């Protein structure tokens, strides 16, 4: 009887571990660990060294000389501050990354944006690698010179999968395997 109780506890533990793995999300403190949301941090380099996944959170920590504006790509490129998507003047600001795609943030104080205080965040889906690209067959090209002056289209680019997504998948598979082994031993 005690063996069955221990097995049930272990199965419950395995199920809890699997759920925790699936629910894992990451808080990204902007510019950390060597900088922050300020004029001295190379935010572009910081962002390119991170993997942002749907479900993660951006944390902007700043003093009263800064703020955070989410803007359009056009405003990001030109450091335009008109019609921001959102504005935050109190720190810390937590921004949920709820969908894949690109988001743009700038500091709206003084000329901070033009001094480099802006960051582009590329958010990838949490489900793993993107679906395979499909190509449509083309009709054969007749021999001889072609009259088209346009270059061939670039090859499809696959979105990189997140290391966190891979960890979640591996953890879920291991947890499921453990669960199956436990059930088979009953």
KAHU-V384073 format. One record per pair of residues at least 4 apart in sequence whose C-alpha atoms are under 6 Angstrom apart, sorted by the first residue. I is the first residue (numbers start at 1). J is the second residue. Records with the same first field share a line. If there is no record, write none. Layout:
# KAHU-V384073
I = J ; J
This chain:
# KAHU-V384073
11 = 179
14 = 175
18 = 172 ; 175
21 = 168
22 = 168
25 = 55 ; 56
26 = 56
27 = 56 ; 57 ; 58
28 = 58 ; 59
29 = 58 ; 59
30 = 36 ; 37 ; 59 ; 60
31 = 35 ; 36 ; 46
32 = 36
35 = 41
37 = 62
39 = 117
43 = 119
44 = 119
52 = 123
53 = 123 ; 124 ; 125 ; 126
54 = 97 ; 98 ; 99 ; 100 ; 125 ; 126
55 = 97 ; 98
56 = 97
57 = 95 ; 96 ; 97
58 = 94 ; 95
59 = 93 ; 94
60 = 92 ; 93
61 = 91 ; 92
62 = 91
66 = 109
67 = 88 ; 89 ; 107
68 = 87 ; 88 ; 106 ; 107
69 = 86 ; 87 ; 105 ; 106
70 = 84 ; 85 ; 86 ; 104 ; 105
71 = 75 ; 84 ; 85 ; 104 ; 105
75 = 79 ; 80
79 = 113
100 = 123 ; 124 ; 125
101 = 122 ; 123
102 = 121 ; 122
103 = 120 ; 121
104 = 120
105 = 118 ; 119
106 = 113 ; 118
107 = 112 ; 113 ; 117
112 = 117
113 = 117 ; 118
126 = 165
128 = 161 ; 165
129 = 161
167 = 171
168 = 172
171 = 175
172 = 176
